[in-house]
């Protein structure tokens, strides 16, 4: 199917539903990119059969809506961080930003082509679940977020690079990395959020600029606008989830949910194989 033909079939209702899903999925350690791919596939939506380039462009649009909402919702935190910006924080931002930026630039297309299938996303969900649970059990709890240094920043950056694989989850990977570096649950969650925001905003701006240069595929403007709006509103409405995750609680419920979702995918693949 030609991209132009597929583009005209992007259903408005599905665009809104995926936008509404994207906000909470981005704020929880469950992989927003994995959900945007898996939910339409499991539900049999038309979105799952659209041209891959169109789906990727739409996911970029959803990230733009979420990034804008996070800048609004976390404006006080962003302002506070800007006021207290010093060499340590600059190191934290730069070293946590570089690995995913370099990996994304060099490997974006291979990752999209080879690691965006239901099977690989399920593997990412399972691997990310195991990492979160193991890190939470073996990680120490004595360090505070104010103690984060360049080694911690690099570990968080490598975790964000690993999260380029759909299903792994940026939130979950950085949370696991911070716990392994000895930060308590609350401080690990705060670090995870603080290093993720520049990546979310930066990636959204870069890919959004590319999309603007190429232009939207014919017949998709309304669906894209609806998806962005739904993503922005759902993120704003779900910001309370940030505090829920940040509390001193085990990531086991999120790991269990991810494992169950991966199980659904594996079951579906097994049934399709037998047909």
Secondary structure, 3 states (H helix, E strand, C coil): CCHHHHHCCCCHHHHHHHHHHHHHHHHCCCCHHHHHHHHHHHHCCHHHHCCHHHHHHHHHHHHHHHHHHHHHHCHHHHHHHHHCCCHHHHHHHHHHHHHHHHHHHHHHHHHHHHCCCHHHHHHHHHHHHHHHHHHHHHCCCCECHHHCCHHHHHHHHHHHHHCCCCCCCHHHHHHHHHHHCCECHHHHHHHHHHHHHHHHHHHHHHHHHHHHHHCCCCCCHHHHHHHHHHHHHHHHHCCHHHHHHHCCCCCHHHHHHHHHHHHHHHHHHHHHHCC
